[in-house]
Amino acid sequence: MLPYAAYLRVYEPLSAFTPSERSSWAAYARAADRPRRASALQVEQGEAVRRLAGVPPTPAPAQESPNAYLRRVEEVLYVCPWQSRLRSWLAFSRFRGATPARLMERFIPIPVAERTADEFDRFKRRGGATALRTHIRTSRWHVPAAWFVPFEGGERWLALGGERSAGGRVATRNLLYVTSMSHARRRSARALQIIRRKMGEVAMTSEVEEMARWLEEFHPHSLVELDYGGIVHLMEDDKLRADQSAAEIAAALTGLENGEEELAFAMYQRVILRWRSIQLLESAN
């Protein structure tokens, strides 16, 4: 069972990496035994479960993952490193900061937690702020409304499982959006401009602004992908077909820009209510 999480990923062109990294990722792309896209999430999840089910549990891998998600467009290879160790450290830090010490002991023994925190601190001192840049962001139980801003409805790709792709393979159940970095940045900048002018500093403003700053950290010729991940298993086929969240967010922004407040509110509410109903499943029994 996949985790009920969605992912926002940035794929950088091979030219964005250092010469040694370029050589390594090019060889990785040719490798026959690397995890393929259809099974990559299962491999990631399996590694995490084995670490956390051990005695004692291991919050973060001892070494950084050698794996990546790959895309190839017109002979250009795009790479999105998994960065499992860094992402695990960041998730551990958030969990530790939000969990009372007594309760924390029930998940991870104190010596293990302190050793993990010390290793992360040493890593940050060695690498500085740029070392904390992740190519993948994760959202549990829902897709934040701000994540739809970089995309438009025509960039949506849906597979309900059992369907055949253009290559003749059976596609797994999934919903994806993919766009260029230039489109993603332009749409995010436009959204910020509209929201600030019409609504001021609201929660949506900070969410879009924070995401836009993150996108600016990558190569300008990168690709941006929104992957519903395991969340597709919380939604029936008809709900996935009807989900046009990116198009609705775009319509809400256009309505706001044109002074059509009722349209903007209606479109935005459709997205918020859709994802609120899914997010509530986290606390359902």
N, C-alpha and C positions, 0 to 999 in steps of 0.2 A: 504494500500500500504506500503510494507516494505521499509525502507531506502535503497538506492543503496550503500551498504557497504559490505565489506568482513571482515572476522574475523580470527585472528590467536589465538588459545586457547591452554592453557596447563591444562591438567587434572592430578592432583596429586593423588597418592594412599591414601586411608583413613589413612594409617599409618603415613603419612607425617604431619598430623595435631595434635594439642594438644589433650589431653584426652577429654576435654570438647567439643572441636570442633568435634572430632570423634563421640562422642555420639550424638551430634546434627545432623551431616550429616547422620549418620546411620538411625536416626529416620525420617529425611527428605526423605531419599530414600524409606522408607516404607509408607510414607504418600500417601493417595489416591488422595488428592486434589492439589498436587503440579503441576506446569506447566510441561507438557510433551514436549519432544524434538520438535515434529511437530509444536507446538504452542508457543514455548518459545520466539522466536523473536517477534511475534505479541504481546505477553504480555509485553515484555520489551519496545517495541515501544509505546504501549498504555499508559503505565505508564509515559513515557517521554512526550508524547503529552499532557496528562492531566495536568502535572506540568507546562509546558510552555504555555498552553492555558489559565491558570488561571489568575486572576487579583488580585494582581500583579503576574507575572510568578515566578516560583520557579526553579532556575537553577539546584539545587541538592536536592535529597530527604533528609528529616529530619533525617532518620535513614538508616543504611546500609541494603541492600537487604538481605532477608533470603534465596533467591533462588540460584540455581546452575544448571549447566549442568552436567549430570551424564553419565558415561559409566561403564559397567560391563564386565570384561574380565576374563574368567576362575575363577569366583566367587570373583574376586578382584574388589572392588568398587573404581572408579576414580571420583574425584570431581573437577569441574571448577566453583568456585563461581562467581556469576554475578558481585559483587562489584559495583553495580550501583551508589552508592553515591561517591565512590572514582573516578570512571571513569567520572562521571559528573563533579566533581570538576576539574579534569585534563583537560577535554574538555573545561570547562568554562574558565580556566586560559589561555589556548591556544587562545581561541576566544577573550578574553579580551585583550591579548597582541598584537593581530594582527588587532584589530578594533579601529579606531579613537574614541576618547571619545564622540564626538558629535553623531556619528553614533551609538555608544554603547547604548546611552540613548533611542534610538528608539526600541531597543530590550529588554533591561532590565533597569528599573529605577535605578538611581544612588544609592539610599539607599539600594536597594536589592542587587545590585552588590557589594557594599562595605561590606554588612553584610555577603554575601557568601564568599568573599575573606578572611574576618576576621575568619570565621569558619574554612576555609581550613588551614589558618596559624596556628590556635590553634591545629588543628589535626596533622599537621606536627611537631609542637614542642613536642607534647605528644608522638608521635610514632616514630619519627626519619625517616631516609632514607628508612628503610625496610618497613615502613607503606605504602610507595608509590608503592609497587610492585603489579602490576595487572596481573591476569591470562588471560586477554583478551586484544588483540590489535585490533584496528579498522582502516580500510582504506576505504575512501569514493571514489566511482566511479571507482576504479581499484584495482587490486592486485599487490603490488610491486614485481618486479622481484626477489628480495632477499627472499621473502616469499616462493618461490618454492624450494630454495636450500635444506631445510631439508627433502624433499620428493623425491620419485622416481615414475615413471609412473605407476607401478603396484599397488601403494597404492591409486589410484584414484577410487572414487565411484561416479557414475552418476545416477540420477533418473530424468526423464523428466516429472513426474506427471502422475497420472493415471496408473502407472505400479505397479504391486504387488510385495511386498518384500517377503523374504523367510518366514516370519511369517504370510503371507497371508493378511497383511494390505496394503492399497494403499499408496505408497510412494509419498511424496510431491516433488516438483521440487527442485533439489539441486545438487550441485557438491562439494564433500568433498575429502580431503586427510587426512589420519591418519597414524602416525608412532610412534615408540617408541622414548623416549628421547635419548637413546644411539645412535640410527641411526641418529636422527636429529643433535646431537652434532658432531658426526663423519663426517657427510656430510658437515656441516657448517665449521668445521676446515679444511677439505680438500679443500673446495672452497676458503677459505681465503688464504691458502697456494698457490694454483694455481694462483689466481688473483694477489697476491702480487709479485710472482716470474715472472709472464709473463707480467703484466700490471702496476705494481706499485700501488701508492695510487690514485685510481680513485673513482668516486662516489659510484660505486658498492661495493668497498672495505669497506667503512665506513658503508654502509647499512647492509652488511652481518655481519660485526664485531659487530655492535650495537645489531643486532638480536641474535647473538651467545652469547653475554654477558647476554642478557635477559634470554636465555634458561638456562644458568649456575646457575641462581638464584633458580631453582626448584629442587625437589627431582629427583635423577637419574633414578628412575623407573617410571617416569611420561609418559604420552602420549601427543603428539603434534598433533593438528588438524588445518587444513586450511579449512575454510568454505566460499564458494562464497556468502553466504547470499542472500541479495536482488539483487545482481548483475546478478544472473541467469535470472532475468526478463528483462535485457537489451540485452540478447543474445538469438537468435533463436535456435531451436533444433539442426540444422545442425552445427552451430557454437560451441555449447557446446560439441557435439560429436567429432568435429575436434580439440577442444582445448586440446593439450597435453603439456601445458606450463612447467610442472615439468620435463617431459622427455626431452623437448627441452633445458631447462637450464642445465640439466645433460649432454646432448650431447655436448652443447657448452663448458662446463668445461672440458670434456674429450678431445674434439678437441684442446682446448687451451693447455692442459697438454701434448698432443702428438705432438704438433707443427703443427696441422692442422688448421691454422688461418682462412682460408676461410670457413671451416665447422663451426668453432666456431662462426664466425661473422654471418653467415647465420642463425644459430639456435637462436642466441641471438636476431637478428633483427626480426625474426618471433614473438618472445614473445613481444618485445618492441612495434612493430607496431600493434599487436593485441590489446594490452592494451591501447595504445595511442588512437586508434580509439574509444574505449569505453569511455575513460576518457574525450574525447572531447565533449561527450554528455552532460556533466555538464553545458556547456555554450551554448548548442543548444536551439532553441526556436521552 
